[in-house]
Amino acid sequence: MNKLAVLLFSGLLLALGCKSRKVVTAPPKVENRDTVIAMATAENLLSFTLKDWKYFSAKINVNFQSGDNNNDVTVHVRMLKDSLVWLSAGLVGIEGARILINKDSMVFLDKMNRKYRVYKKDDMTKVLDVPLSVDQVQNLILARPIYALKLYQVLVNNETRLDILYNQEKYATSHSYQKSVFTIDTTAIRDRTSRNYAMASYSKYSVVDGFNFPLSAEIKASNGVSMVQIKMDFEDVDFVKELTFPFAIPASYEKAK
């Protein structure tokens, strides 16, 4: 799998832990804001969409396809804003792996083989090939702009669509909004130095605990030769419950080299 595929797969899997089922509704329509905005910058057009949060959890059913490989896995994650991502993945109720990501490192616990691996911040950058921080990964999961809105320029702003773009030296990051409800339909990351790209498409938006959240997402990533596709269906999404992040490395586990 190419590095951009690893980036989005790792990022969007990061988000999921379980809760009691909630009643959700579709996002309400938003009146055209352009008439009351003097300057159509990404920041003043979209800052109202970024409601603050502290905790997030959900359950996700993931289908991963790459070449002849087709796998299904259940993932649970808990997130503390700007600080922690706790991830548990398994099949048929058996936990196979647990991951804890903080601002400085990522620890991967392989429960099937009784091993663990520690990735420091610099190591994570080499693996992903993109220096995304914890809060930026969380934004990707929650279908929000990955970077601060002030960094983006407005590319398209009409009655139905709003597109914004942030150009870096190596990467171009863009988001396309459905104008009627101001939710992101697609997030794309393109490597400007190669044929690598990755795109996340979000759908089935519902209002959960006052937040617009997509209950389905699909990721496609390519290096120009091969394609990776990941489909995700979210359940039991929660922005309210205070969470804990249990994580310990058993003394009997071997550190992987």
C-alpha positions as CSV (number, residue, x, y, z in Angstrom):
1,M,0.0,0.0,0.0
2,N,1.4,3.4,-0.9
3,K,2.1,6.0,1.8
4,L,-0.9,8.2,1.2
5,A,-3.1,5.1,1.5
6,V,-1.5,4.3,4.9
7,L,-2.1,7.9,5.9
8,L,-5.8,8.0,5.3
9,F,-6.4,4.4,6.4
10,S,-4.6,5.0,9.6
11,G,-6.3,8.4,10.1
12,L,-9.9,7.5,9.4
13,L,-9.6,4.2,11.3
14,L,-8.5,6.1,14.4
15,A,-11.9,7.1,15.4
16,L,-14.2,4.6,17.0
17,G,-15.6,3.2,20.4
18,C,-19.1,2.1,21.3
19,K,-22.1,3.6,23.0
20,S,-25.9,3.2,23.3
21,R,-27.7,3.8,20.1
22,K,-29.0,7.4,19.6
23,V,-31.8,9.0,17.5
24,V,-30.2,11.1,14.8
25,T,-31.6,13.4,12.1
26,A,-30.3,14.9,8.9
27,P,-28.5,18.2,9.1
28,P,-30.8,21.3,8.7
29,K,-30.5,23.5,5.7
30,V,-28.3,26.6,6.0
31,E,-29.4,29.9,4.6
32,N,-27.1,31.5,2.1
33,R,-24.5,33.2,4.2
34,D,-22.8,35.1,1.3
35,T,-25.2,38.0,1.7
36,V,-23.9,38.8,5.2
37,I,-20.2,38.1,4.6
38,A,-18.2,40.9,3.3
39,M,-15.1,38.9,2.3
40,A,-15.6,35.3,1.0
41,T,-12.5,33.8,2.7
42,A,-12.5,30.1,3.8
43,E,-12.3,31.3,7.4
44,N,-15.3,33.6,7.5
45,L,-17.4,31.4,5.3
46,L,-16.8,28.2,7.4
47,S,-15.8,29.0,10.9
48,F,-19.4,28.7,12.1
49,T,-19.3,25.0,11.1
50,L,-16.5,24.1,13.6
51,K,-18.4,23.4,16.8
52,D,-16.1,22.7,19.7
53,W,-15.9,19.1,21.1
54,K,-13.9,17.2,23.8
55,Y,-14.6,13.5,23.5
56,F,-15.6,11.3,20.5
57,S,-16.3,7.6,20.3
58,A,-18.0,5.3,17.8
59,K,-18.0,1.8,16.3
60,I,-17.0,1.2,12.7
61,N,-17.5,-1.7,10.4
62,V,-14.6,-1.6,7.9
63,N,-14.2,-3.3,4.5
64,F,-10.6,-3.1,3.1
65,Q,-9.9,-3.9,-0.5
66,S,-6.4,-4.0,-2.2
67,G,-5.8,-6.1,-5.2
68,D,-7.1,-9.6,-4.4
69,N,-7.3,-8.9,-0.7
70,N,-10.8,-8.2,0.7
71,N,-11.1,-8.0,4.5
72,D,-13.7,-7.0,7.1
73,V,-12.8,-5.7,10.5
74,T,-14.6,-4.1,13.4
75,V,-12.9,-1.1,15.0
76,H,-13.5,0.8,18.2
77,V,-11.9,4.1,19.0
78,R,-12.0,6.8,21.7
79,M,-10.6,10.3,21.1
80,L,-9.7,13.2,23.4
81,K,-9.5,16.4,21.4
82,D,-6.0,17.5,20.3
83,S,-4.4,14.8,22.7
84,L,-5.3,11.1,22.3
85,V,-6.6,8.5,19.9
86,W,-7.3,5.1,21.4
87,L,-8.0,2.3,18.8
88,S,-9.1,-1.3,19.3
89,A,-9.5,-3.6,16.2
90,G,-10.7,-7.2,16.0
91,L,-12.8,-9.8,14.3
92,V,-15.9,-11.7,15.6
93,G,-15.5,-10.2,19.0
94,I,-11.8,-11.0,19.5
95,E,-9.5,-8.0,19.9
96,G,-6.4,-8.4,17.8
97,A,-4.7,-5.1,18.2
98,R,-4.8,-1.9,20.3
99,I,-3.2,1.4,19.4
100,L,-2.6,4.5,21.4
101,I,-1.6,7.8,19.7
102,N,-0.6,10.9,21.5
103,K,1.2,14.1,20.5
104,D,4.6,12.5,20.7
105,S,4.3,8.8,19.7
106,M,2.2,5.9,18.7
107,V,2.2,2.5,20.5
108,F,1.0,-0.6,18.6
109,L,0.0,-3.6,20.6
110,D,-0.2,-6.9,18.6
111,K,-2.3,-9.1,20.9
112,M,-2.3,-12.0,18.5
113,N,1.5,-12.3,18.5
114,R,2.1,-10.8,21.9
115,K,4.4,-8.1,20.6
116,Y,4.4,-4.3,20.7
117,R,6.0,-1.5,18.7
118,V,6.7,2.1,19.5
119,Y,6.8,4.8,16.9
120,K,8.1,8.2,17.9
121,K,6.9,11.3,16.2
122,D,9.7,11.4,13.7
123,D,9.2,7.7,13.0
124,M,5.5,8.3,12.3
125,T,6.3,11.1,9.8
126,K,8.6,8.7,7.9
127,V,5.9,5.9,7.9
128,L,3.1,8.2,6.7
129,D,5.2,10.6,4.6
130,V,3.0,13.4,5.9
131,P,3.7,15.3,9.1
132,L,0.1,15.2,10.4
133,S,-0.5,16.0,14.1
134,V,-3.0,14.3,16.3
135,D,-5.5,17.1,15.9
136,Q,-5.2,17.1,12.1
137,V,-5.8,13.3,12.0
138,Q,-8.9,13.8,14.2
139,N,-10.2,16.5,11.8
140,L,-9.9,14.0,9.0
141,I,-11.9,11.5,10.9
142,L,-14.6,14.0,11.8
143,A,-15.0,15.3,8.2
144,R,-13.5,18.7,9.1
145,P,-10.8,20.8,7.4
146,I,-7.5,19.1,8.2
147,Y,-5.7,22.4,8.7
148,A,-6.6,25.8,10.1
149,L,-9.2,27.6,7.8
150,K,-7.0,30.7,7.5
151,L,-4.5,28.6,5.4
152,Y,-7.1,27.8,2.7
153,Q,-8.1,29.7,-0.4
154,V,-11.6,29.6,-1.8
155,L,-11.6,28.0,-5.3
156,V,-15.3,27.6,-6.0
157,N,-18.2,29.4,-4.2
158,N,-21.6,29.1,-6.0
159,E,-25.2,28.3,-5.0
160,T,-24.5,24.6,-4.6
161,R,-20.8,24.1,-3.9
162,L,-17.9,25.5,-1.9
163,D,-14.4,24.2,-2.6
164,I,-11.3,25.3,-0.6
165,L,-7.6,24.4,-1.1
166,Y,-4.4,24.6,0.9
167,N,-1.2,24.3,-1.1
168,Q,2.0,23.2,0.6
169,E,5.4,22.6,-1.0
170,K,4.7,18.9,-1.5
171,Y,1.0,18.4,-0.9
172,A,-2.3,19.9,-2.0
173,T,-5.2,19.4,0.4
174,S,-8.7,20.3,-0.7
175,H,-12.3,20.0,0.7
176,S,-15.5,20.2,-1.2
177,Y,-18.7,21.3,0.7
178,Q,-22.3,20.7,0.0
179,K,-23.5,24.4,0.2
180,S,-27.0,23.7,1.4
181,V,-25.9,22.2,4.7
182,F,-22.2,23.2,4.8
183,T,-20.9,19.6,5.2
184,I,-17.8,18.2,3.5
185,D,-18.5,15.8,0.7
186,T,-14.9,15.0,-0.2
187,T,-11.4,15.6,1.3
188,A,-8.5,15.0,-1.1
189,I,-4.7,14.9,-0.5
190,R,-2.5,15.0,-3.6
191,D,1.3,14.6,-3.7
192,R,2.4,17.3,-6.0
193,T,5.7,15.6,-6.7
194,S,4.3,12.2,-7.8
195,R,1.1,10.4,-8.9
196,N,0.1,9.6,-5.3
197,Y,-3.3,10.7,-4.2
198,A,-6.0,9.8,-1.7
199,M,-9.6,10.9,-1.4
200,A,-12.1,10.5,1.4
201,S,-15.8,10.7,0.5
202,Y,-18.4,11.3,3.3
203,S,-22.1,10.6,3.2
204,K,-25.2,9.9,5.2
205,Y,-24.7,13.0,7.4
206,S,-26.8,13.0,10.6
207,V,-27.0,15.3,13.6
208,V,-25.5,13.5,16.6
209,D,-25.3,15.3,19.9
210,G,-25.6,18.6,18.0
211,F,-22.8,17.7,15.6
212,N,-23.1,17.0,11.8
213,F,-21.4,13.7,11.3
214,P,-21.1,11.3,8.3
215,L,-22.3,7.8,9.1
216,S,-20.6,6.4,6.0
217,A,-17.2,7.2,4.5
218,E,-15.2,5.7,1.6
219,I,-11.4,6.2,1.0
220,K,-9.6,5.6,-2.3
221,A,-5.9,5.9,-2.5
222,S,-3.6,5.3,-5.5
223,N,0.1,5.5,-6.4
224,G,-0.8,5.6,-10.1
225,V,-0.4,1.8,-10.4
226,S,-2.4,0.2,-7.7
227,M,-5.6,1.2,-5.8
228,V,-6.7,0.8,-2.2
229,Q,-10.4,1.2,-1.2
230,I,-11.8,1.3,2.3
231,K,-15.5,1.5,3.1
232,M,-16.6,2.4,6.6
233,D,-20.0,2.4,8.3
234,F,-20.2,4.2,11.7
235,E,-22.5,3.1,14.5
236,D,-23.2,4.4,18.1
237,V,-21.4,7.7,17.6
238,D,-21.1,9.8,20.8
239,F,-19.7,13.3,21.5
240,V,-20.9,13.5,25.1
241,K,-19.7,10.7,27.3
242,E,-16.5,11.2,29.3
243,L,-14.0,8.6,28.2
244,T,-11.1,6.6,29.6
245,F,-8.2,5.3,27.5
246,P,-7.0,2.0,29.0
247,F,-3.7,0.9,27.6
248,A,-0.9,-1.2,29.2
249,I,1.9,-3.3,27.7
250,P,2.0,-6.7,29.4
251,A,5.4,-7.6,30.8
252,S,5.4,-10.8,28.8
253,Y,5.1,-8.9,25.4
254,E,8.2,-8.7,23.2
255,K,9.3,-5.4,21.7
256,A,9.2,-5.8,17.9
257,K,12.3,-4.7,16.0
